[in-house]
Amino acid sequence: MYKVKIPKEIHNKIFNFIDNYKIFFIKSFNDSWIYYEDLIIENYVKNSKKFQREIYFSMRDILQEEKIIAYKPLENNKFMITIKVLNYRLFVEYSEDNNDKLRFVENISFNKK
């Protein structure tokens, strides 16, 4: 089993994505005069936290495996995997150190399905 290292830049990228995701939905319902507006907004906040956890869990589950089956080789000994989380497809670039059994997340991008 490999250890997965996620640098601060990637954490920030995920946080910014989730924050924008949450803000978009909050703005959609803010001052909408819907009776349960607060409940709907609260639900979107909870869902955004759940979405963020799912991103991390899905990424770690795949990258910890001994053998990753579906990957795309890139330049400079890097690889890319595709992860489906909710209605998004995540493209995760990583590199690996087979001697120390480490995988480093190099980049992540989010695309709506």
N, C-alpha and C positions, 0 to 999 in steps of 0.2 A: 504494500500500500504506500502510495506517495503522499508526501506532505505538500500542501498547497500554500503558496505565499502570494498574498494580494497586497501590492504596494498602496501607499496612501493615495496616489493619483487615481487609482482605479476605484478605491472606496469613495473618493470625492466625485468621480464620474457617476457612479451608481446613485449616490446621495442626491446629486443635482438632477439626475433623470427622474428619480422618485419624487423629489420636491416639485419639479415642473409638472409631473403627472398629477400630483395631488392638487396643486394650485389651479390647474386647468379645470378640474371638476368642481372645485370649490367656487371658482368664479362663475361657473355655469349655473350654479344654484343659489349663489349669494343674491339677496334681494329679489328673489323670484316670486315672493308672495305665496309660495307653496306652504300649506299648513305645517307639514313635517320637514321644513327646510333644515332645521338644526339637526334632526335625526339623519337626514340624507347626507349632510356634510360630515357628520360624525362617522357615518358608515364609510364614506370615501377615505377619511383619514385612517380608519382601521384597515381598510383594504389596501391602502398604499403601504402601510407597515408590513402587512402580510405579503404583499408583492415583493417588497425588498427582501424579506426573509427567504422567500421562494427563489429569488435570484441567487442569493448566496448558497442556499442548500443545493440547488440544482447544479451550480457551477462546481461546488466542492465534491458532490457525489460523483460526477463524471471525472473530474481531474484527479481524484484520489485512487481511481482504479489502476491496477497493475498495467492493464493493456487497454488502450482506448482504440476502439474499432473504427469509428467513423470520424476521421480527421482529414484535414487538407494540409499538405506540407507547404510551407511558405519559404521565403528567402531567409538566410542567416540562421538556419537551424531552428526556425519557429514553426509552429503549427496552429491551425485554427479548427475550432469545433463550433457546431451550431447547437444551441439549446433553445427549446420552446418553453416559455413561461407565460402563462395566461394567453393573451392574444398577441404576444410579442415573440420575435425571434431574435436571440442574442448571438452575436458573433464574437467569440472569445479567442483572442490570440494568446498563445502561451509558449514558453520555452521550458526545457526540462534538463535536469542534471541527473543522469541515470546512476552515477556513482553514489550520490547522497540521497537519491530518491526524493528529489524536490521538483516541483513544477511551479513556475512563476507566471502569473497572469501579466501579460504585457499590454493588452489593450482590450477594450470591450465596446461594442456598438449595438444599438437597439434599433430594431426595425419592426414596424407593425406588420402583422401577417396580411 
